Amino acid sequence: MAKKIFISYDYDSDKHWKNLLVAWDKNSAFDFSFYDSSVDVSVDSTDAATIKRAISAKISSASYFLCIIGKDTHKSAWVKWEIEKAVEKGKRIIAVKTDSGNTSPSAILGVGATWAMSFTFDSIKSAVDSA
């Protein structure tokens, strides 16, 4: 049975990594779900309410929350909000860095995330299986 996973990532910097996960979705071990829309709307804006509802619904429908941590992810207010929403909804959280030197978003620290040790199919699958 596929495991439904919401992907959180910095749209501007890490779309390539998200696309790789989507390609891996051909494997029945995963069923990735993501909100794929680049928006020039602040997370605190009243205009963000509709986007937040859509993202929240996708997070709710997933069993797992996977955060791709690229070089700029720690600066993303949207990723921070998504992590906080996943924690609020009690999702199993997996984190994976695209490079070991990338700074982790503060919101992902101390929430019991399971870490994939590298951005490979096997490492991410192992983290999902143990989350």
Number of C-alpha atoms within 10 A of each C-alpha: 7 11 15 18 25 26 25 28 26 23 20 11 13 18 15 11 18 20 11 13 21 17 11 15 15 11 10 10 15 18 18 22 21 18 17 13 8 9 10 7 12 11 18 11 8 9 11 14 12 10 15 16 11 12 19 17 12 17 26 17 14 20 16 23 29 28 28 24 27 23 18 17 25 18 14 16 15 19 24 21 17 23 24 15 18 23 18 9 13 13 22 20 24 23 24 23 20 16 13 14 9 14 15 21 19 12 15 20 10 7 13 12 20 19 20 20 17 15 19 14 13 12 15 21 14 15 20 23 11 11 15
